[in-house]
């Protein structure tokens, strides 16, 4: 593999930095190019990952292009004012045209990536640049408001990303880390979280780069990869069902990571299938990939709750659709004594007090491995089936049809809609020993959403849970837990309140996509084991920022806090980089309007004869009517403060 640095000129004079990973014979035998386009610093933070990823592709006859978005990493220009902007997408079109025109390129370009790289691959495909022949999106979403990291399920969310990205965006470019005017100007760019806090309702800001609901715009072939433990997985079945372009789908037992180095596993060498995809669409190879079933899924078997589980039990299967056409929608009705049965009970109601600090056990988004759910269930209304008489498999999008209402608590002085509590539902597997394993869940606002709400029974509020796969073993029970808080995943509502859930023939129910037990045997897809990692010479990494491991504390005054801290570092031939992040949430159940979050990020860059230290602090708190935001950046060189900036804002509550 030949590794080469390049500058790609933009029409306004900015130059974007690219690392090109070329096959050794690309100079005499042109190859297609694969673009990954990110703000995540290709020359330090992502260097080892990129070298390993693109080494595989170079051996398979592809040129990889890792490009820093303008104003990030080594790219010039001013940082755009947020994610997935018009500027970012116009630049991508210029990059694609530049790649296609290179003498080592055949003129065919694919765009791919995980998370941000998957998001903008979908978005750029909507613009239909002539050289872009296909995309591959891993752990990405088609809906920026409902399914991105800022407003999970359309509800306010704050996590490590909000701290990390505004810290990362101020760092000077590696490997030289200059302190000239252009590099220091990054310290002055407005933090992106300000813009996200100001856009707490769905609308043009979010829909400008969303595919949903106008799926007919995507005409570029798309390979979509998701994980049962990733929070962005719902876009996969939606796009499969509605996009007119050819779509191939792979969903495995992974969290937010590439499948060849996933934990939990089993990890697979998915890049072999990716090469077949690119060979078909970029080289015209008739290799049979498009005649295979379009959906490959990992069917999850039961496992006890364990946040450190290394491998998920289950097996692979291919399908023609997700959910499969043979799936049967079966309804379970919620009963007054906590029952969940196929027969509707007599009409009744159950009340539920919203406990703002409840829900830590559900995790920091609807993904990742979670602990036993009994702690969260204690603050919820739970409904259990009887012991199952046979193994029961579900595959698709479970749905809860909620019939209920919420009332503000005494002394409510907040905004007019403060009593309109959100709803949350968790689907779990209860083992005979009483342990409870979370399968999937979701939340929603108390008001109807015509853009996203699926059909439901008259008078019911539909709550579609995140797509999942699971096999309930015989003798286990199905549990539905309903609550009005899932903290700290979702920011608490500002005023105490109560909810009432209606039960009975026209009451709350659970609808599951059940796979018939008597289905014919299907051949199981086989994947090669992942190859050994190929780090670049002289690069070593240690530690981890993620995954999050909460520490929970309740003091004598009734304040509940959860916190985590992560550290990591890398050594390079030119120096060493060490990172640390800390995030703490606090809430008091009687004073949820005063809920707060405090974050700290620090990066040390050890160079020959020079030490740079960048630090950031984030604070978010509020009262009944508004939120207060504060963010501070500082850059020190050899102990001296070179630059510091502070932003303070207040935002009226609009869903927060």
N, C-alpha and C positions, 0 to 999 in steps of 0.2 A: 504494500500500500504506500502511495505517495501522499504525504500530508503537506498542504500548501496554504499559505495565507493569501487572501485576496481582498481588494476593496471594490465595492460595487457602487458606482455613482448614481445618485438620485437626481431627478430633474431640477431640484432646487439647490443643488450643489453639495448636499450632505453625502457622505460616503459611509455605506454600511460595511461592517467587517464580517468576512466569511472565512471559515476554515473549510477547505476542500479536502475530502478523503477520496483519492482517486485510485482505481486499479493501476497496477504497475505498467500495463500496456495501453493506458487510456490515450496516450499521445499518438499511437498508430492505429488503435481500434476504438473509435468513439463509442460511448456508452450512454444510456439514459441517466438523468440526474434526479436525486431525491432530496427535497428541501425540507429542513426542519428550522423553524423561524421562531425564536424565543427571546425573552428579556433576561434569561437566567445565566448569562455570563459564561460563554463557551471557553474562555481561556483560564478559568480557575474553578469555579463552582461545578461546571459540567464537563471538565476536560476528560477525566478518567471514564465517565459514562459514555461520552461520545466516541472515544477511541475504541472502546469495546464494541459498541453498537455498529459503528461504520466499518470496522475491520471485517465483520461478517459480510456486509453488503459489498465491499470492494472485492472480496474473493468471489462473490456471486455475479460480478459484472455490472456493478452500479457505482456511480459517483455520488458521494454524500456531500451535502452542502449545509453546514451549520452556520446560521446567520443571526447575529445579534440585532434585535429591533433597535431603531434609531434612539440615541440617547442612553443606551444601556450597553454594558460590557465595553467592547472596544469600538463600537459604532459611533460615528459622529452625529451631529444634529441635536435638536432639542427633544427631550423626552416627551412623547405624546401625553395628553391630559387624562390618561386612563387606559383601560384594557380595550383591545379590539376596536380601535378608532378607525375612522376613515383614512387617516394618514398611514396607519399601520398596514391597512389592506392595499392602499395604492402603492406603497413601497413594495409590498409582496408581489404585485403584478410586475413591477419593474425588475425585481430580482428574478422572477421566473423567466422573463424575456431575456435577461442577461445570461442566465444559465443555458437556455436553449441555444443561444448564439455562440457559445464557446466551442473552439475546435475539437475539444475532447468529448463533446456532447452530441448525441444523435438528433437533438431537437425535441426529444420527448422528456417531459418533466412530471414527476409525481410529488405530492406534498403529503407529509405525514408528521406524526408526533403524538406524544402523550400529554394529556391535560391541556395546557395552553396551546401546544403544538397541534393537538387534535381539534381544539376549538377553532383556531384560525385556519386550519386546513379546510374545515367545513365552510367557514365564512368566505374564504378566498375562492373556493369552488363555485360559490353562488355568482361570482363576477365573471366566470368562464374565460379566464385568460387562454388564448389559443393553444399554447404549448402544454397546458395542464391536462393530462390524460386520465388521471385517476388519483384518489386520495386514500389514506389509511389513517383512521382516527382512533386512538386508544384513550379510554377513560375521559371522554369529552361529552359536552352537552349541546343540545339544540335550543335551549331556552335559558337565557341569561338571568332572568329574574327568578323564576321558579326553581331552577335546578343548578344554578351556580353557587359559589361558596358564600356569597354575601347575604342572600335572602333564601335560605333553604326552605323549600316548600312554600316560597313566598313570604316567609317569616324571618324576622331579623336575627342574624347570626354573626358572631365575631369569633375568629379563631387565630391560630398561629400565622396563617397566610397574611392577614391584615397587618400584622406587625412586621413580618419578614419582607414583604414586597416593598414597603415604603422605606425600610432600612437598606435593602439591597440596591434600590434605585439611586442612592447617593454615593455609592462607592466609585472611586476613580477606576479607570480601565487597567486591567492586568495585561502584561506582567510588570510594566514600568511604574504604575500608580503615580502618574505625574500630578503635581499640585498647581498646574497652570490655570488660567482663567476659565477655560472650557471645562476642565474637570471639576473645579470648585463650584461652577454654576449648577452642577447636579445637586449640591447641598440646598439650593434655593428653589428647586422644583416643588410645587405644592403636593403634599401627600395625597395619594389617590383615595384614601379612605374618606377624605372630606367630600369628594364627589359622590361616593356611594351612600354616605349618610344623608346627603341632601336628596337622594332619589329613592325614598323608602316606599314608593308605590310603583306598580308596573306602568309602563308607558313608553313613549318614543325612545328615551334614553337606553332602555334595555332591549327593546324590540329591533333597534337599528341593526344589530348584529346577530339576531336570533333567527333560526330557521323556522321554528314553530310559530304559527300553524300553517304557513304557506309552503308546504313541502314540495310542491310542484316546481319550485325554482331550482332544485338540485338535480342537474342532469349529468353530472360527472360521476362515474362509478365509484362506489365507496365501500371500503372494508372497515367494519366497525368492531372494535374489541372492547369488552367490558369485564368487570369482575363483580361477583356477588358481594364482595366486601368493599366496593367502591361507591361513593355517593352520587356518581354521575351516570349510573347504569341505565336509567329509564329512557334515555334518548335512543338506545339500541332498538328496542321493540317498536318504538314510535316511528323511527326512520325506516326500519324494515317494512313496516306496514304501509307507509304513505309516500316514500320517495319514489319517483318514477324511474330513476337511474338504477342500473344493476347494483345490488347490495349483497354483501357477504357478512356473516355475523359469527363471532366467537365470544362466548362468555364462560369464564372459568372461575375457580375458587380463589380469586386474588383480591388484594386491596388496590390502592392507587399506585400501581407500579407496572412496569413491563413484565409480561409473563415469564420471561426466561430467568429473572432473578427475584421472583415473587416469594414472599413469606407472609401468610401461610401459602403452602403449595397444595398440590404438586405443581412445581414449575415445569414449563415445557419449552422446547426450542421452537417457538412460534415463528421465528424469522424465516424458517424453511418454507412455511406457508405464505409468509409475506413475499418472499422471492417469487413463488409461483404466481401470486397475484400480480406483482410488477411485471413478470415475464409475459403474462397474458396481455396486459393493457398497455405496457410500454414497449414491448418487443414483438407483440403479435403472435406469441407462441400459443398454439392450440394444445394445451397441456391438461385439459379436462377439468380445470378448477371451477369453471362456471356450470358444468354439468352435474356437479356434486350437490347434495342438499345444501341450501344456503345457510343453514343454522347449525352450529356445533355448540353444545352446552355441556357443562359439568353438572350432573345431577347430585346434589348434596345429600348425604346420609346424616342421620343424627350424630351429634357429638355433644359431650357435656360442655357447659360454659367454661371457657379457658382463654384468657387474653394472650397466652403464650403458646397456643397450639401451633405446631410446626406444619402440619399437613391436615387438610380437610378430607374426611372419608367420603367416597362417592365413586362415580364412574362417568365416562364421556358417552354422549349420544348425539346423533345427527337428527335434525328435524327439518320440515319444510316451512314451518312458521313458528312464531313465538308470540302468544302461546300456540301450541299445536291445535289443529282443527278438531282433533278428537277430545280435547280437554272439555270436561263437563263442569259447568258452573253450579256448584252446590251451595245451598244457603243454610246457615246456622243462625238461629234466633237467640237473642240474649234474654235470659230469664231473671226473675226478681231475686232469686237466691244465689245468683252468680252462676247459673247454668248456661250452657251453650248447646242447643239441641236442634235437630231437624224439624221438630214440631213446634209451632208457635205457642208460647205460653199465654196465660191471661194477661190483660193489659195492666200495667203498673208503672211506677216511676222509681228511680233511685237518684239521690242527690249526691253531689261530690264537691267538697271544698277544695279550691285551688291552693296548692302548697307550692309557692314560687321556687323553693329550693329542690323540688322533687325532680328526679330523672337522670341523675348523674350516671346511673348504671347503663343508660341507653347509649352512652358514648358521645363523641364530639361531632359526629354526623352520621347519617344512615349508612354506615359502612364500618369496617374494622371489626375485629373480634371484641366481644363484650363479656362482662362478668355475669354472674347469676342475676337474673332480673327480679328476684324477690324483693330486693331493696326498693326498686322503682315501683313494683306492683303494690307495695304497702300503701302508696299514696294515690292509687288508681282504683277504678272500678274494674274488677276482673271477672271474666266469664269463662268457665271451663267446660269442655265436653266430657262425656264419660270416657273411660278407657276404650281406645279404638280396638275393634274386633279384628282388623287386618291392617297391614302396612298401607299407608295413604300418602301418595305422592302429589305434590302441587308444583306447577310450573307456569309462571305468568305473573299477572298483576292482581293480587288479592284486593278486595274492596270492602270497606265498611260503610254502611248506609246509616248515618247518625240521625237520630231523632231526639232533639233536645234543645235546651235554651240555657243562656247564662244570665245571671243577675249581678249587678255591682254590689259590693259589700257596703256595710254601713260606713258613713263618713266619706264616701267617694267624692272627691273634689277635682278629679282629673278631667281630661277631655271628654267630649260627649260620648265617644265610643269606648271609653275605658273599660266598661263592663263587658264588652264583646270579647270574651276569652277565645283564644284559639283552641282547637281540638287536636289531640294526638291519639294515635292508636298503635299498639305494638302487638304483633303476632308472635307467639312463642310456643315452644314444645316443652311440656311438663313431663319429666321422667317419673317412673314409679317411685324413685327415692325423693321426689319433691324438687329436685334441681330444675331450673327454668332457663332454657337456652333461647335467646332472641333470634328470630328468623328474619323478620323485616318489620318496618314501621313507616310512619309518615305523619305529617301534621298539615293543618290547613287553617286559614282564617275563618272567622265565623260567618263571613258573607260569601254569597255565591260568586263563582268565577266562570262566566260563560265561555271564556277562551279555553279552559282546561277541565271543567267538571264533566265527568262521564254521566250518562243517564242514571237516575236512581228512582226509587219508589216515591210516590207523591208524599210531600212533606218531609222528605229525608234530605240530609246534606251529605253528598258523596265524598268519601275520603279514600282515594286510591293509594294503596300502599306501594312501596317501591318493588320493582320486579324481583322475583326470587325463585329459587328452586329448593325443594326440601322433601324428604321422605320421613313422615311420622311413623315410627315403628309401632307394631301391634302392642297394645297395653299402655302406650303413652296417651296423653291428653292434649288437645288443642286449647290454647289459651288466647283470648283477646283481652287486652288491657287498654282502658280508655282513661285519659287524663286531660288536664288543661295546662300542664307545664311539662317541659322537657328541658331542664336547665343543666348545664350551661350551653347546651347545643343551641337553644333558642332563648333570646333575651326575654326576661319576664315582663309581663304586662304590669303597668304602673300601679294598679289598685287591686286590693283584695276583692275576690268575687267568688260566687258559687255557681255550680252548674246543675242542671237536672237532665237526666237521661230517661227518655220514654221507652218502655219495653212492651212486648206483646206482639200480636199479629201484624200491626202496622208500626212496630217500633224498631229499635236498633237491631241491625243484623250484620253478619259476616258472610261474604260471598268469596269462595275459593275456587280457583281453576284446578280441578282434580283430574289427574291422568288415570284413565281406567286401568284396573289392575291386570286385566286379561289381554294386554297388548302383545302383539307378536314380538319375538326376540329380534333385536336389531344389532347389526355389527357395530362394535365399539371402535371409534376412531383411535388411531395410534399416533403418538407424537414422539419424536426423538428427545432424548434428555438434553438439557442445556449444555452447550460446550463450555470449556474453561474460560474464565475472564481473561481479557487481554489488555491490561492497563498499559499506558504509555511508560516508557523508560523514565525512571527517576521520580515517579509520582506514587505517593502512599497516602491512604486515607484512614482515619480512625474515628470512633464515636458515632453518635447519631443524634440529630435533633428530634426526629420523629421515629417511631410512633409515640403518641402522647400516653403517659402513665399518670393518672390523676392522684394527687394527695388531697384527701377530704378532711376538713376540720370544722367542728361546731364548738363555738365558745359559750360561756355561761350566759352571755347576753342574748343568745339566740341567732347570732350571725353565723352563716354557713359560708365556707370558702373552699374552693378547689384550686389547685395550682399544679404546675409541672415545670420542669427545667430540663433542657437538653443541651448537650455540647458535642461539637465535632471539630475535626481539623484535617488539613491536607498539607503534605510536603511536596514541593516542586523543585526542580533544579535551580530556580531563581529565588526561592524563599519558602516561607511557611505561613499558612492562614489558619486561624483558630476562631471558631464561632460559638456564641452562647446565646440562648434565648430563655426567657422566663415569662410566664403568663399566669396571672392570678385573677379569679373571679370571686366576688362577694355578693351576698344577698341576705336580707333579713325577711322572714316570712310575713311579718306584720308591716314592713315598710319596703315593698318591692320596687317602688319608684326610685329608691336610692341605690339600686343595684349598681355595681361598678366592675370595671376591669382595669388591670394595670399590667402593662407589658414592658419588658426591657430586652434589647438586643445589643450585642457587642461583637465587633469583629476586630481582631488583631492581625495586622499584616507585618510579618517580620522579614525585612529585606536586608541586603548587605549594608550594614551601617545605618539603617533607618528603621524606626518602628512607627507605623501608622495605627491609630486606634479610632474606630468610628463607633459611636454609640447612639442609641435611640431609646426614647421612652414614650409610651402611649398610655393615656388615661382617658377613660370614658365613664361618666356617671351622669346623674340627672336628678330631676324632681318630677312632680306629677304632670308638668306641662312641657318639659323640654329635656334635651340631652346636652351635656357639656363635654366637648372634645378638646384634648390638648395633646400635642405631639412636639417633641424636641429632638433635634439632631445636633451632634457635636463631632468634630474631627480634630484629633490631636496628632502632632508629629513630634516624636521624641519628647513627649510630655507637655508640649506647648499647644494651647488652643489655637487652631488655625482658622476655624469657622464654626459658628453655631447659629441655629435658627430655631424659632419656636412659633407654632401656630395654635391659636385658640379660637374655637367656634361654639356657637349654641345653635341647636336645631330644634324646631318644634316637633313634638312627637307625632309621627305619622306611621303607626304600626310598631314603633319602639315603645 
